[in-house]
Amino acid sequence: MKIKNRNSVHPLQSKEWGEFRKIWGNKVVSTPYGQVIFSKIPHTKFTVGTFIKGPKPTIEMLKELKKLGNKERALFIKLEPAYIETSARQAQSIIELLMKNGCVKGKTLFTPTTFWIDLTPSEEALMKSFSSKTRYNIRLAQRHGVKVIEDNTDKAFKRYLELTRATVERQGFYAHTEKYHRLMWKYLHTLPTTHNSQPIAHLLTAIYQNEIITAWIVFVYDDFLYYPYGASSEKYKQVMANNLMMWEAIRFGKKLGLKTFDLWGREEGKGFTKFKEGYNPQVIEFLGTWDLVTSPLYWLYKVAENLRWQILRARSKFTKPRF
């Protein structure tokens, strides 16, 4: 697959995502470069901005963002450009531009690398490219009678929430709340469908013995399929429903005529990263996370934020995160 940078935007830069974040309580500001989301820092008059999956940074863009940050009383604006490192030399020149214009390395929201699967080859060629273990597990799920379908009903979405809650409790990670997921689904699936426009969000479900045991929300946007959210049950995990789900998500993207499947992140050493690697994806590297500092109070905020995360990690040893 030939990798090139796109002029088009990511679903997190879509109008629907912006409307969702407004209702969630953020201020969303549109700029010539994309939308910036501002969150209030509790008990202060200050904010934090995030500009996620925007274009290649330029000096004009950084100047505009600095003005906006000052106007919105932001301590900084977090940048995670969707720009792909096509060469080390080109990436270094952009990094130098960022550093010369007030940016410092920041705490990541999205991983700096992700996986892409090229959806243009035939199903036969794609299956052949997978690892032997992955192919075996897909066929095992099929032999067990697992079925994967798109099911956007209220009943299926309720089951998705139940599985997400169970997954959060089982694995002990911090996730968005149920309210967040409901609002996201409303603005990225329900409202577009109601207004006879194409939704961004779709719900895929894996069914075994008349029970949904795995549920994924996928995004469809600009020739790309994305996999941002997923949850599964510990029950019947021996039937390998997750392996079949990934394969059927690939087939779902192909049926829609999409070109690329973005697996929404990659972390070295994580079990789910190893799972994704079985599908022969290509590693895609972005510019990473940069904080455009717009206030000297940024450094005090960094200290407070690091302390907050230390407390959360310590608390997680005694109390499980809630969904």
C-alpha positions in Angstrom: 0.0 0.0 0.0 1.4 3.4 -1.0 1.2 5.8 1.9 0.5 9.4 1.3 -0.7 12.3 3.3 -4.4 13.3 2.8 -5.8 16.7 2.5 -9.2 15.5 3.8 -10.0 15.2 7.5 -10.4 12.7 10.2 -13.8 11.8 11.8 -12.6 13.7 14.9 -12.6 16.8 12.7 -16.1 16.2 11.4 -19.0 18.5 12.0 -20.9 15.7 13.8 -18.0 15.2 16.2 -17.9 18.9 16.9 -21.6 19.0 17.6 -21.3 16.1 20.0 -18.5 17.7 21.9 -20.5 21.0 22.2 -23.3 19.0 23.9 -20.8 17.2 26.0 -19.8 20.6 27.4 -16.8 21.8 25.4 -16.3 24.9 23.4 -15.6 24.1 19.7 -14.0 26.7 17.6 -13.6 26.3 13.8 -10.5 27.7 12.2 -9.2 27.6 8.6 -7.2 24.5 9.6 -9.8 22.5 11.5 -11.8 22.6 14.8 -10.2 23.1 18.1 -11.9 21.8 21.3 -11.5 23.7 24.5 -12.1 22.2 28.0 -12.3 24.3 31.2 -9.8 23.6 33.9 -12.0 23.1 37.0 -12.2 25.9 39.5 -10.2 28.3 37.3 -10.9 30.8 34.5 -8.4 28.9 32.2 -8.9 26.3 29.5 -6.9 23.6 27.7 -7.3 23.3 23.9 -7.0 20.1 21.8 -6.4 20.1 18.0 -6.5 16.4 17.2 -5.9 14.9 13.7 -5.4 18.2 12.0 -3.2 18.9 9.0 0.6 19.3 8.6 1.7 22.2 10.9 2.8 25.4 9.3 4.0 28.7 10.7 0.8 30.4 9.7 -1.3 27.7 11.5 0.8 28.0 14.7 0.5 31.8 14.8 -3.3 31.5 14.3 -3.6 28.9 17.1 -1.5 31.0 19.5 -3.9 33.9 19.0 -6.9 31.6 19.5 -5.3 30.1 22.6 -4.8 33.6 24.1 -8.3 34.6 23.3 -9.7 31.4 25.0 -7.4 31.7 28.0 -5.8 28.4 27.2 -2.7 27.4 28.9 -1.8 25.4 25.8 -3.3 23.7 22.8 -2.5 20.0 22.3 -1.6 19.1 18.7 -1.7 15.6 17.3 -1.5 16.1 13.6 -2.7 13.4 11.2 0.4 14.1 9.1 2.4 11.0 8.4 6.1 10.8 8.6 7.0 10.1 5.0 10.7 10.6 5.6 12.9 11.2 8.7 14.3 14.4 7.1 10.9 15.9 6.4 9.6 14.9 9.9 12.7 16.6 11.5 12.1 19.8 9.6 8.5 19.9 10.9 9.6 19.1 14.5 12.1 22.0 14.3 9.3 24.3 13.2 7.1 23.2 16.1 9.9 23.7 18.7 10.9 27.1 17.3 7.3 28.3 17.6 6.5 27.4 21.2 5.7 23.7 21.1 7.1 21.1 23.5 6.5 17.3 23.6 3.2 16.6 25.4 1.4 13.7 27.0 -0.3 11.6 24.3 -4.0 11.2 23.7 -3.6 9.1 20.6 -0.6 6.8 20.1 2.0 8.2 17.8 1.7 5.1 15.6 -1.2 3.1 14.3 -2.0 0.2 12.0 -3.5 0.5 8.5 -5.0 -2.4 6.5 -5.2 -2.0 2.8 -8.8 -2.9 1.8 -8.2 -2.9 -1.9 -6.9 -6.5 -2.4 -9.3 -9.4 -2.9 -10.7 -11.2 0.2 -8.7 -14.2 -0.8 -5.4 -12.2 -1.0 -6.2 -10.5 2.3 -6.9 -13.8 4.1 -3.7 -15.3 2.7 -1.7 -12.3 4.1 -2.8 -13.0 7.7 -0.8 -15.1 10.1 -1.5 -18.8 10.2 -2.8 -18.5 13.8 -5.2 -15.7 12.8 -6.6 -17.6 9.8 -7.1 -20.7 12.1 -9.0 -18.6 14.7 -11.2 -17.0 12.1 -12.2 -20.5 10.7 -12.6 -21.8 14.3 -15.2 -19.1 15.0 -16.9 -19.9 11.8 -17.0 -23.6 12.6 -18.5 -22.7 16.0 -21.3 -20.9 14.2 -20.4 -17.4 15.3 -22.2 -14.8 13.1 -21.2 -11.1 12.7 -23.8 -8.6 11.5 -24.3 -4.8 11.6 -27.0 -4.1 14.2 -27.7 -0.5 15.0 -30.8 -1.2 17.1 -31.4 0.2 20.6 -31.2 -3.3 21.9 -27.8 -4.0 20.4 -26.5 -0.7 21.6 -27.6 -1.4 25.1 -25.7 -4.7 24.9 -22.6 -2.8 23.6 -22.8 -0.7 26.8 -23.2 -3.7 29.0 -20.1 -5.4 27.4 -18.1 -2.1 27.7 -18.9 -1.9 31.4 -17.9 -5.5 31.9 -14.7 -5.0 30.0 -13.8 -1.9 32.0 -14.4 -3.7 35.2 -12.5 -6.8 34.1 -9.4 -5.0 32.7 -9.4 -2.0 35.1 -8.7 0.7 32.6 -10.1 4.3 32.5 -12.7 4.7 29.7 -15.3 7.2 28.7 -18.5 7.1 30.6 -21.8 5.6 29.5 -23.2 9.1 29.1 -20.3 9.9 26.7 -20.9 6.8 24.6 -24.7 7.5 24.4 -24.1 11.1 23.2 -21.4 10.0 20.8 -23.8 7.4 19.3 -26.6 10.0 19.1 -24.6 12.5 17.1 -22.6 10.1 15.0 -25.3 7.6 14.2 -28.9 8.3 15.3 -29.2 12.0 14.3 -27.6 11.6 10.8 -29.9 8.6 10.2 -32.9 10.5 11.3 -32.1 13.3 8.8 -31.5 10.8 6.0 -27.8 11.4 5.8 -25.1 8.8 6.1 -24.0 8.1 9.7 -20.3 8.0 10.7 -20.8 5.4 13.5 -22.0 1.8 12.9 -22.4 -1.1 15.4 -21.1 -4.6 14.5 -22.1 -7.5 16.7 -20.8 -11.0 17.0 -23.5 -13.5 18.0 -23.1 -16.9 19.5 -25.9 -19.1 20.7 -28.4 -16.2 20.2 -26.2 -13.9 22.4 -24.1 -10.9 21.5 -20.7 -11.7 22.9 -18.6 -9.0 21.1 -19.6 -5.5 19.9 -17.6 -3.0 18.0 -18.4 0.6 17.0 -16.7 1.5 13.7 -16.5 4.8 12.0 -16.9 5.3 8.2 -15.4 8.5 6.9 -13.6 9.7 3.7 -12.7 6.3 2.2 -11.5 5.1 5.6 -12.9 2.6 8.1 -11.9 3.2 11.7 -12.1 1.0 14.8 -12.3 3.3 17.9 -14.4 1.2 20.4 -14.9 -2.4 21.1 -15.9 -4.7 24.0 -16.4 -8.4 24.5 -17.6 -11.0 27.0 -15.3 -13.4 28.8 -18.0 -15.9 28.3 -17.4 -18.2 25.3 -14.0 -16.6 24.6 -12.8 -20.0 23.3 -15.0 -19.5 20.2 -12.6 -16.7 19.0 -15.4 -14.2 18.1 -13.0 -11.3 18.1 -10.9 -12.8 15.3 -14.0 -13.3 13.2 -15.2 -9.8 14.1 -12.0 -8.2 12.7 -12.3 -10.2 9.5 -16.0 -9.2 9.1 -15.1 -5.6 9.8 -12.6 -5.8 6.9 -15.3 -7.3 4.7 -17.8 -4.6 5.8 -15.3 -1.9 4.8 -14.7 -3.6 1.4 -18.5 -3.8 0.7 -18.7 0.0 1.3 -15.9 0.6 -1.2 -13.5 1.9 1.4 -9.8 1.9 0.8 -8.2 1.7 4.2 -8.9 0.3 7.7 -7.3 2.3 10.5 -7.1 0.2 13.7 -7.0 3.3 15.9 -3.7 2.9 17.6 -0.7 0.7 18.4 1.1 0.2 21.6 4.3 -2.0 21.9 3.9 -5.0 24.1 0.1 -4.8 24.5 -1.9 -8.0 23.9 -4.4 -6.3 21.6 -1.5 -5.0 19.5 -0.3 -8.5 19.0 -3.9 -9.5 18.0 -3.9 -6.7 15.4 -0.5 -7.7 14.0 -2.0 -11.1 13.0 -3.9 -9.2 10.2 -0.7 -8.0 8.5 -1.3 -4.3 8.9 1.2 -1.6 7.9 2.7 0.5 10.7 1.9 4.2 10.2 3.9 6.8 12.2 2.6 10.3 12.9 4.4 13.4 14.3 3.4 12.6 17.8 2.0 14.9 20.5 3.0 18.5 20.9 1.7 21.1 23.3 1.7 24.6 21.9 2.3 26.6 25.1 0.3 29.8 25.3 0.7 30.7 29.0 3.6 30.5 31.5 1.1 28.7 33.8 1.5 25.7 31.6 4.4 24.4 33.6 2.5 24.6 36.9 -0.4 22.8 35.2 2.0 20.0 34.1 3.1 19.4 37.7 -0.5 19.3 38.9 -1.5 17.0 36.1 1.4 14.6 36.7 0.4 14.5 40.4 -3.2 13.8 39.5 -2.3 10.8 37.3 -0.1 9.4 40.1 -3.0 9.6 42.5 -5.3 7.9 39.9 -2.8 5.1 39.3 -2.4 4.6 43.1 -6.2 4.6 43.6 -6.7 2.0 40.8 -4.9 -0.5 42.9 -7.7 -0.4 45.5 -10.7 0.7 43.5 -11.7 -0.3 40.0 -12.5 2.4 37.4 -16.2 3.0 36.7 -18.0 3.1 33.4 
